[in-house]
């Protein structure tokens, strides 16, 4: 179909929709007159709209539900067979995978990487704004989710004719029920697979997203037995109270009746409880081999009567009849009946309140523990205990006495478990309400990165959190979240005070609780930002150890804790140790989801470690890996791709390939500006890096306006006294120094000294750098006594927080040696230059310019000290360095 035809049909269809909506509000005897008045004398137009109105009368209502389906049949606009042409970004369509009412799915291949993807292409996009919005909603939903059990969104776009498409992870597998049958899974294996599905659904709920169409055909199992949740086409974002009363109803045409919850059938609001019901149906089918209700071929009214008016047969009865339950005892099946039918209860209030609660009972069953959903009977509790500990009890010969003693203890335990379940649900609801309400009512037209507005809103959150003293677990979580926001805004003191409040609120928790581990890790990360490295390392190691105790091997919390420890070690200059830790973190993230933001970010951090260790080849490889992962996830124009490009530019800069560095920096800047605009702090950071490359190429006229623009952005967003501002000021100082504008250079570096002293309230490696740079200005001026003072101040700062073998220590000692040489203090100068040179040579890839400086200076000093042999040897080494 040509684009002109599409536009004409779209325009005609819009007129038909308008006529339909207008006429549907009128009495039936007035409808034809209104339609004819909108038809421009087109009899076919009138016929089609009147047919749609008749369909509206026969059906329940097709507004927002079936309008496009009716129009498709009336207008005969079926899609062409085969693989369509079109621009799908980096993807090439290979073959058809499947087709549904709203979309068709193709297998695709990424042209540059050769990786597979699934391209979902909307049917008849020009016909229905409601369907286009649902398609766009699915795209937005997938973009929020990052879980190994949910198919990832890679990219999205629109064809020239307006047809939207999305690229998703291609899952090569069988449907849940087909996999279970084909592999003859035993009962426990089916339950463990069901657990994976629940965890994926819970992840979506954690992002306030309800799936609303859970069924085995939307759950694929890969060859290695991993479940993947698909198709968020009718998913819904939760409102603050769980779902809005005016929710768009899904209707039978937008869901699968056999898995639909009663509230969906009745057209009532949906929420977490709707997905809990569907999970119960999925579990019923997994356990028994058939659906609880047979609604095949039924009319809408018959489906409603069946699901709302009859009770399902217990899955145990169905399974025994079909021999599906051979590996479960009668007592075990009683628990499974309760578990399954509680999830499927007709009344939402009688179901599990959250998927977490359902998961807990699955775990209780697998561990032969009492279910939280079971009636609290002594006989039930003791029977579970005996099954769990049968061998030990018989061996001790004390079954009766233990059972009697246990009855009281277990009763307390069950009550505690139920209380925990209630608290978990209430906690989730409070956090949900808080998160949704915190930023409501704020100014929506603020420029990107408006930190003043952010601080005001977060302070409002602190006041709200203070009212939750009766709920310390919830309060602690909120305090930690708010602390993280303040840390990102550069308000480190405020972040510290809130994090301490979170830790205080968690004092009652056991030491091996996951929240305690998270507190330690968060505090370690803050201490890194505050340059309190010894305490940061201690906390990071404690946090990692606590995460290993609190979580199962391979859990994401362990990878996050390892990443924070890696940051500490990197800041401390222990690059070999940082590399070892970050390799573990990257391996953990990769095992959880090989193509994920976590993998991209961990690759970047490990690349930074290699970079600082001087292994530029290793850094280059990891930055390229990070870029490839980010491109696979998001396409070519995403901030993570930009970060990787700018990091690749930094590698080229260190290699002396300044033109290549400029190229990468420009590509990264273009993406950042495209995403965030010209006035965002991330744009300022990219401008600063590009300015640095231009200065190295001596393109000072091009660099100056960029750094000036970056400074203006950062001062507006972060305020004049911020590390972000200091970063740009530093580059301006270097430019002034290289162009011999010494007063201007010193003013820039002096400003940075003031910023770092005000922000960090003590020693920090950036403060040391600013002092060292002031020394460089005075060296260039020939005022070596003043230069010596600044170098010694910088060295004192470094030695308080960095190991004596750190690269920065080596550089400043070489600089100090030169200042002493030029004061003709040869013995003192030789001591500093030799020590600095030894530190530099111990690095994986020494800072070559400073190695040359040290060797040249030492050659002069040895001659002046009457040690010509040492002087000659140093000149020979210098010549060798120059050749390299």
Secondary structure, 3 states (H helix, E strand, C coil): CCHHHHHHHHHHHHHHHHHHHHHHCCCHHHHHHHHHHCCCCCHHHHHHHHHHHHHHHHCCCCCCCCHHHHHHHHHCCCCCCCCCCCCECCEEEEEEEEECCCEEEEEEEECCCCCEEEEEEECCCCCCHHHHHHHHHHHHHHHHCCCCCECCEEEEEECCCCCEEEEEECCCEEEHHHHHHHCCCCHHHHHHHHHHHHHHHHHHHHCCEECCCCCHHHEEEECCCCEEECCCCCCEECCCCCCCCCCCCCCHHHCCHHHCCHHHHCCCCCCHHHHHHHHHHHHHHHHHCCCCCCCCCCCHHHHHHHHHHCCCCCHHHHHHHHCCCCCCCHHHHHHHHHHHHHHCCCCHHHCCCCHHHHHHHHHHHHCCCCCCCCCCCHHHHHHHHHHHCHHHHHHHCCHHHHHHHHHHHHHHHHHHHHHHHHHHHHHHHHHHHHHHHHCCCCCCCCCCCCHHHHHHHHHHHHHHHHCCCCCHHHHHHHHHHHHHHHHHCCCHHHHHHHHHHHHHHCCCCCCCCHHHHHHHHHHHHHHHHCCCHHHHHHHHHHHHHHHHHHCCCCCHHHHHHHHHHHHHHHHCCCHHHHHHHHHHHHHHHHHHCCCCHHHHHHHHHHHHHHHHCCCHHHHHHHHHHHHHHHHHHHCCCCHHHHHHHHHHHHHHHHCCCHHHHHHHHHHHHHHHHHHHCCCCHHHHHHHHHHHHHHHHCCCHHHHHHHHHHHHHHHHHHHCCCCHHHHHHHHHHHHHHHHCCCHHHHHHHHHHHHHHHHHHHCCCCHHHHHHHHHHHHHHHHHCCHHHHHHHHHHHHHHHHHHCCCCCHHHHHHHHHHHHHHHCCCCHHHHHHHHHHHHHHHHCCCCCCHHHHHHHHHHHHHHHHHCCCHHHHHHHHHHHHHHHHC
